[in-house]
């Protein structure tokens, strides 16, 4: 049976010291409190595969995160006050899910690309104006959620995300559909709502797995030839 320590929504302003003695814990939930600090004592929990620090008031997270060898499933850091992520995050090379959304980050660290097993990354409403080139090394990434940032482009390295199935770019500042997406073999759903896109590139119709394309609230008419071709083959196109 999974050993879970659940102190979520407990009105905590500090982590009780006894938590760090729970060395057999596999899941630690501290979400929905008023925590402003997590100490490096976290490194004692070497069996954790899931850590939830979401919905707190953290301005930083400890580099000790990178010293958790079993942290392979989920790391929730969303809805805090984080202005940066530690470079040590890149040492979590077996982590599958990372949520850093709703933090005033401004940027993601280059070390992100070292998280080789990452399958889902959520970085919504983080004030991002760009992504690091290293994101293209996330060869296992299946879902990328980037709603509500200030992205004007994606790095060329995104072309290397061969496992990507779902990409959310809603409510950014894109003027064109990022060319780095051309040829992604498994991309099924592409959400480009509420950007500033005015035309549709022909290569969109050649995305072999595309099942849903959402271009609403842009400058797109919806009758462009690539969109017609997508509809004819059964892709749901909203424009």
N, C-alpha and C positions, 0 to 999 in steps of 0.2 A: 504494500500500500504506500502511495506517495505521502511523504511527510510534509505537511503544509503548516506554515506559521502565518496566520491571517490576522493582522492588526489594522486592516483597512477601516477607514471611517471611525477611528477610535478617539478622535480629538487630540491626537498627539502633537506636541510641539518639539519633541526630541525622541529619538529611538531609545527605548528602554535597554539598559546595558545587558540585561539577560538574553536579549535576542542573539547576541554574538556568541552565546554559549550553546545555541541550538545548532550544533555542527552537523547534525544529521538532516537538517532541513533541506528539502529539494525545491520547495516553492516558498517565497517570502513575499507577502503582500503588505505594503505600507501605504497604499494609495488612499487618497481622499483625506489626508490629515493636513497639518499646518507645519510640516517639517521644513526647516531652513538649512539643515546640515545632515549629512550622512558621513560618519567617520570612516577611516581606513580599516577599522575593525571588521568591516564588511568582508575583508579577505579571508577571515576565519571560516566562512561558510562555503567550503570547497565542494559541497555536493549540490549547490543550487543549480537548477536548470532553468528556473523562471524567477524573475525579479520584477516586481511592480512598484515603481516609485511615482506613478502618475498622480496628477491632481494634488500637488503639494506647493511649496513656496521655495523650492531649491534654486539657488543662484549658481550652484556648481555641483558636480558629482565627482566623487573621488576617483583618482587614478586606479585605486584598488579594484575597480570594476574589471580591469584587464587581467587581473590575477585570479579570476574565478574560472577554473578549468572546465567545470561541468556546465557553465552557462551556455546552453546549446539551443534552447527553445525560444524563450521570449524575454525581451527587455523593454519595459515600459518607462519612458521618461517624459511623457507628454504632459502638457499643461502645468509647467513650472515657470521659473524665471531665468532659465538658462540662457546665457549669452555666448557660450562656447561649449563644445564637447571635448573631453580629454583625448589626447592622442592615443592614450592607452586603450581606447575603445577598439582600435585596430587589431589588438591582440586577441579579440574574441573571434577567432577564425572559424569557429564552428556554430556561431549563433545564427538562427534561422529567421528571427523576426525582431525588428527594431522600430519603435515608435518614439520619435522626438518631436512630434507636432505640437503646435501652440506654445512655442518658446521663441523669444526674440533673438534667435541665433545669428541671423545675418549671413552665415556661411556654414558649410559642413567641412569637417577636416579632411585633408588629403588621405589620412590613414583609413578613411572609410573603405577605400578600395582593397584593403587587406582583409576585409571580412568576407572571406571567400565563399562561405556557405550561406550567406544571406539570401533569403528567398522573398522577403517582403520588407520594404522600407517605407515608412510613413513620415513625411516631413512637411505636413500641411501648415500653412500660416506661420512660417518661421522667418519671414522677411528675407528670403533668399533672392539674390539677384543673379546667381549663377550656381552651377554645380562643379565640383572638382573634376578634373580630367580622369582621376582615378576611379570614378564611378563606373567606367567602362570595363573595369576588371571584375565586376560583380557578375561573373558568368552564370551563377545559379539564380539570379534575381528573376522572380516571376511577376511581382507586383511593385509598382512605384507610384506613390501617392504624393502629389506636390501642389495640391490646390491652395489658392490664396497666397501666392508668393509674388515676386516681381521679376520673374524670369523673362528675359527677352530672347533667349536662345538656349540650346542645349549643346554640351561639348560634343565634338565629333566622335569621341570615344564611345558614346552611347550606341553607336553602330555595333559594338561588340556584345551587346546584351541579348545574346541569341536565345535565352530562355524566357524573355519578357513576354508575358501574356496580357497584362493590364497596365495602362499608363494614364494617370489622371493629371492633366495640366490645366484644369479649370481655374479661371480667375487669376491669370497671370498677365504678362504684357507682350505676348508673342504677336509679331506682325506677319509671320509666315509659319507654315507647318515645318517643324525642324527637319532638315534634310537628313540628319543622322538616323532618322527612323526608317528611311527607305531600305527595304529588303529585310527587315526584321522578320524572321520566318514564322514565329509563333504568336505575334501580336494579334490579340483577338478584340480587345476593347481599347479605344482611344478617345479620351474625353478632352476636348479643346474648347469647351464652352467659355464664353465671356472673356475672350482675348481681343485682339485687334487684327485678326486675320482677314485679308481681303480677297485672296484667290486660293485656288486649290491646285497643287502640283499633280501632274499626270501619274507619277509613281504611286500615289495613294491607291489607285485601282489595282496595282500590282502586288500589294501586300497580301500574301497568299492565305493567311489565316484570319483576316479581319472580319469580325462578325457584327461589330457595332462601332459607328463613328458619330460623335456628337460635336457639331460645329455651331450650335445655336448661340445667338447673341454675339456674332461676329459680323463681318461685312460680306459674308458669302451668300450667294443667291440660292443655291441648292439645285440649280439646273446645269452646272458645269459637267462636262463630259466624264471626268473621273467619278463623280458622284452618281451619275446615271449608270455607269458601268458597274459600280459597286452594288447599287440597288438591284440591277438585273441579275447579279449572281447570288442575291439573297442577303447581302449585308444590310443591316438596319442603319440608315443614314438619317440623321436629324440635323436640319440646317434652316 
